[in-house]
Amino acid sequence: MSYVRAEEVLPKELVEAIQRYVSGKSVYIPCRQKKSWGSQNKTRQYYRARNAEIEEKRRQGASIRALAAEYALSEKSIQRILHEARASKAP
């Protein structure tokens, strides 16, 4: 996330009002329309593809321990990924 100096984008009166509450501190101002997690940098697509790979390798007989080592995840994380994949396909 990049920072913008308040003085460059806000009216002086507004900057002074904000300073009365949080002088010298960083303030996060969220977007009006919240974007879904991972939508801007394709993180969501990466994890979906990775999890689909894990699911396919498990179907082909890979052990949970081997998958955990291959993907640098804990065995619990692999189990969670597999459980969520099964749950999303259940009717």
N, C-alpha and C positions, 0 to 999 in steps of 0.2 A: 504494500500500500504506500502510495506517495503522499507526502504532506504538502499542504498549501498554506501559506501564511494568511491568517485571517484578515490582516490589513489589506491584502491584495484583492480579496473577493467580497468582503462584507463592508457595509457602511460603518463609518467611524462610531456612530451612536450605538450600533449593535455591538461592536467590539468592546466599547466601554461598558455596556451593560453586562456582557459576558464576563469581563474582567472583574466585576464586583463579586461574582460567584466563584470563579476558578482562575484567578490571576496567575499566570506563569505555568499553568498545567496543560497537558495535552487533553483535548476533548474530542471524542469520536462522535460524528454526526452521521447517523445512518441514512441510507438512501430512502427516498419516499417509497419506491417500489422495490421490495426485497427480492433479490435474485436468488434462485435456488442454489444450494451448496454445490460447488464444482461446475457450475454452468459456464463460467468465464474461462477457465483454464483446462477444461477437459479432464479434470480429476475424476469426476463421476464415471466417465466412459472408461478411463484407465482401470478403475477398481472393478467395474462390471466385467470387463474383458479378463482381468486377472482371476476374478472369482469363477468365471465360466471355465477358464483353463483348469483351475483347481478341481472344480466339479467333474470335468471330463477326465482328468487324470485319475481321480478317485474311482470313477466308473470303470476305468481301464485296469484298476487293481492296485494303484499306488497306495501305500499306507499313509496314515495320518502323520506319522513321525517323519516319513520321507518328504511329504509335502511341506511340513513345517520347516524342515531343513532347507529345502529348495527355495522356498519363498521368504525365508528369514522371519517366520511368524511362529507364535507359540502353537502347541497342539490344540489348546483351547480355541484359539482364533480360527484355526482350520475347521474345527468342529462347528463353531458358530457359523462360518461361511457356508458349510455344507447343510447345516440345519436350516438356515435362512433360504437357501436355494430350494430345499425340499418344501418348505412352508409356502414359498411363492408359487409353486407349481401345483399345490394341493387345490382341489376344487372347492 
